Amino acid sequence: MEIKASQVKELRDMSGVAMMECKRALVECEGNLDKALDLLRSNSSLKAEKKASRVAADGVIRIISTESYATIIEINSETDFAAKDAGFIAFADEVASYISANKVADVSVFASSEIEEKRIALIQTIGENIQLRRMESINFDGDMSVGSYMHSDGKLAALVITNTSDESLAKDIAMHVAASNPLCKSPEDINNEVLEREKAIFEVQAKESGKDEAIMGKMVEGKVRKYLAEVSLTSQAYIKDPDVTVGKLLSENNADVMGYVRFKVGEGIEVESKSFADEVAEQLK
């Protein structure tokens, strides 16, 4: 039977799927719009499952701040090209709006929400694996301030909560966190396994120096102190004024950091190195 262009367009607007896919679905369903939509949704789910195993290490970050909590979420695509797609950006904004309207406690909640259908439809449209990888929320009350920083490319961001009403200070600390990537708030808060691993490396380095035991012990102690100063937020040199530490800055403003989180798109994901020719060939497929 003849499928009108207006039918294809209507199904395209409803599903977000490519025009040719819509036309094929309408032909198979003899022009029945509802059946064609169900068919596309079914096919989209199958294609989404197939793409789910592909590495999605690019994407964007979104920050949502309300009167009682702030949330940061990483939304992934396979390539930077897809991350800049208007449909992907619109999807990321929809996710942010959903979090703002519904206090989402865990990223797994999206699997049973309207967002999941939109994610699957986007996979069908873009042809890449799209994932809501991780999110973290920080609760706060009216006496605290939320500071956030988002890098211009949308791939690096940080959230900071301070116990004062000075929003400018909280924002400056968020910028510092994004740039300096502290592992912990203070030296006392560092993960013991991480510290012991670094200490073991320092001990090997000290033994290679050929010094006596007493000097080697002092070398290790010095390296540990330096390491803790570099990875602890309050011990780090403040990026806007390296002559003072973040701890001193907070003390001067009678403030303290109640919580912070930093996300960088793709961190911790192993990405297989591909040549440009291989990437083009994969896209053509």
C-alpha positions in Angstrom: 0.0 0.0 0.0 1.0 3.6 -0.5 2.6 5.3 2.5 2.1 9.1 2.6 5.0 11.4 3.5 2.8 12.9 6.2 2.5 9.5 7.9 6.2 9.0 7.9 6.7 12.5 9.3 4.2 11.9 12.1 5.8 8.6 13.0 9.2 10.3 12.9 8.0 13.0 15.3 6.6 10.4 17.7 9.5 8.1 17.7 12.6 10.2 16.9 13.7 7.4 14.5 15.2 7.9 11.1 12.7 8.5 8.2 13.6 5.3 6.3 13.1 3.2 9.4 9.7 4.8 9.9 8.7 4.2 6.4 9.7 0.5 6.6 7.7 0.1 9.8 4.6 1.7 8.3 4.9 -0.6 5.2 5.3 -3.7 7.4 2.3 -2.6 9.5 0.2 -1.6 6.5 0.0 2.0 7.5 -1.2 1.5 11.1 0.6 4.2 13.0 0.2 2.6 16.5 1.5 -0.8 15.4 4.4 0.9 13.5 5.3 2.8 16.6 5.3 -0.4 18.7 7.4 -2.1 16.1 10.0 0.7 16.2 10.1 0.7 20.0 10.6 -3.1 19.9 13.4 -2.8 17.3 15.0 0.1 19.3 15.2 -2.1 22.4 16.9 -4.9 20.5 19.4 -2.5 18.9 20.0 -0.8 22.3 20.8 -4.2 23.8 23.3 -4.9 21.0 25.0 -1.6 21.5 25.1 -1.8 25.3 28.3 -3.7 25.2 30.1 -1.0 23.3 32.3 1.4 25.3 30.7 4.7 25.9 33.5 6.9 27.3 32.5 10.3 25.9 29.5 12.5 26.7 28.6 15.3 29.0 28.0 16.2 32.7 24.9 17.9 34.1 24.6 19.6 37.4 21.2 20.1 39.1 20.7 22.3 42.2 17.5 22.6 44.2 16.7 24.1 47.6 17.6 21.0 49.5 20.0 18.9 47.3 22.5 19.2 44.5 23.1 16.4 42.0 25.9 15.7 39.4 25.4 13.1 36.7 27.5 11.7 33.8 25.7 10.9 30.6 27.8 9.0 28.1 28.0 8.5 24.4 30.7 6.6 22.4 32.1 9.7 20.6 32.4 13.4 21.0 30.6 13.8 17.7 27.5 12.2 19.3 27.9 14.2 22.5 27.5 17.4 20.5 24.4 16.1 18.6 21.3 18.3 19.3 19.3 15.2 20.2 21.9 14.1 22.7 22.1 17.5 24.3 18.3 17.7 24.5 18.2 14.2 26.1 20.8 15.3 28.7 18.7 18.4 29.5 15.6 16.2 29.9 17.5 14.0 32.4 18.5 17.1 34.3 14.9 18.3 34.4 13.7 14.8 35.5 16.2 14.9 38.4 15.0 18.4 39.4 11.4 17.3 39.5 12.0 13.9 41.1 14.7 13.5 43.7 16.5 10.5 42.2 18.6 8.6 44.7 20.4 6.3 42.3 21.1 6.1 38.6 19.3 2.7 38.4 16.0 4.5 39.0 16.0 5.7 35.4 15.6 2.2 34.0 12.0 2.1 35.1 11.2 5.7 34.2 10.2 7.6 31.0 13.9 8.5 30.6 14.7 4.9 29.6 12.3 5.0 26.6 13.9 8.2 25.5 17.4 6.8 25.9 16.5 3.8 23.7 14.9 6.0 21.1 18.1 8.2 21.1 20.3 5.1 20.5 18.1 4.2 17.5 18.5 7.8 16.2 22.2 8.4 16.8 23.4 4.8 16.4 25.6 4.9 19.5 25.5 3.4 22.9 24.0 6.0 25.3 24.4 5.4 29.0 23.5 7.2 32.3 26.7 6.1 33.9 26.8 7.5 37.4 25.4 10.2 39.6 25.9 11.6 43.1 23.8 13.8 45.2 24.6 16.0 48.3 21.9 17.1 50.7 22.1 20.4 52.5 20.0 22.8 54.5 19.2 26.6 54.2 22.3 27.7 56.1 24.7 26.1 53.6 25.8 27.2 50.1 26.1 25.2 46.9 29.1 25.9 44.7 29.4 24.4 41.2 31.8 24.6 38.4 31.4 23.3 34.9 34.2 23.4 32.3 33.3 25.0 29.0 33.2 21.6 27.1 30.8 20.1 29.7 33.1 17.2 30.4 34.5 18.3 33.8 32.5 19.5 36.7 32.5 19.8 40.5 30.0 20.4 43.3 30.9 21.8 46.7 28.7 22.4 49.8 30.0 24.8 52.5 28.5 25.6 55.9 28.2 29.4 55.2 26.0 31.6 53.1 29.0 32.7 51.0 28.1 31.3 47.6 31.1 33.0 45.9 33.4 31.1 48.2 31.7 27.8 47.5 31.9 28.4 43.8 35.7 29.2 44.0 36.3 26.0 46.0 34.3 24.0 43.3 36.6 25.5 40.7 39.6 24.4 42.7 38.2 20.9 43.2 37.6 20.5 39.4 41.2 21.7 38.6 43.1 19.9 41.4 41.1 16.7 41.8 41.7 16.1 45.6 41.3 12.5 46.7 40.1 13.4 50.2 39.1 16.5 52.2 42.0 16.3 54.7 45.1 14.1 55.2 43.2 12.2 58.0 40.5 11.2 55.5 42.6 9.4 52.9 41.8 5.8 52.1 44.3 3.7 54.1 44.8 1.2 51.2 45.7 4.1 48.8 48.2 5.5 51.4 49.8 2.2 52.0 50.3 1.6 48.3 52.0 4.9 47.8 54.1 4.4 50.9 55.3 1.0 49.5 56.4 2.8 46.3 58.3 5.4 48.4 60.0 2.7 50.4 61.3 1.0 47.2 62.6 4.4 46.0 64.3 5.0 49.3 66.0 1.6 49.2 67.3 2.3 45.7 69.0 5.5 47.1 71.5 3.3 49.0 71.2 5.5 52.2 71.2 4.0 55.7 67.9 2.9 57.5 67.5 6.1 59.5 67.8 8.4 56.4 65.6 6.1 54.3 62.9 6.3 57.0 63.0 10.1 56.9 62.9 10.1 53.1 59.7 8.0 53.2 58.1 10.2 55.9 58.9 13.3 53.8 57.4 11.8 50.6 54.3 10.8 52.5 53.8 14.3 53.9 54.3 15.8 50.4 51.9 13.3 48.9 49.2 14.0 51.5 49.6 17.7 50.9 49.1 17.2 47.2 46.0 15.0 47.3 44.1 16.5 50.4 41.8 19.4 49.6 42.5 21.4 52.7 46.3 21.0 52.3 46.4 21.9 48.6 47.6 25.3 47.4 44.6 27.3 46.4 44.5 27.7 42.6 43.6 31.4 42.6 46.3 32.2 45.3 49.0 29.5 45.6 50.5 31.3 48.6 47.6 30.0 50.8 46.1 26.6 51.2 42.5 25.8 50.8 42.4 25.1 54.5 43.7 28.5 55.3 41.2 30.1 52.9 38.3 28.3 54.6 39.6 29.3 58.1 39.9 32.9 57.1 36.3 32.9 56.0 35.0 30.9 59.1 33.9 28.2 56.6 34.2 24.5 56.2 33.5 22.1 53.3 30.6 19.8 54.2 30.8 17.7 51.0 32.2 17.7 47.5 32.2 15.6 44.3 34.1 15.9 41.0 33.2 14.1 37.8 35.3 13.9 34.6 33.7 12.3 31.6 35.1 8.8 30.9 37.5 8.7 33.8 38.1 5.1 34.8 36.8 3.7 31.6 39.3 1.7 29.4 39.1 2.8 25.8 40.5 0.7 23.0 42.8 2.7 20.8 41.5 2.8 17.2 42.9 4.3 14.0 41.0 7.0 12.2 40.3 4.6 9.4 38.9 2.0 11.8 36.6 4.7 13.3 35.3 5.8 9.9 34.7 2.2 8.9 32.8 1.5 12.1 30.6 4.6 11.6 29.8 3.5 8.0 28.6 0.2 9.3 
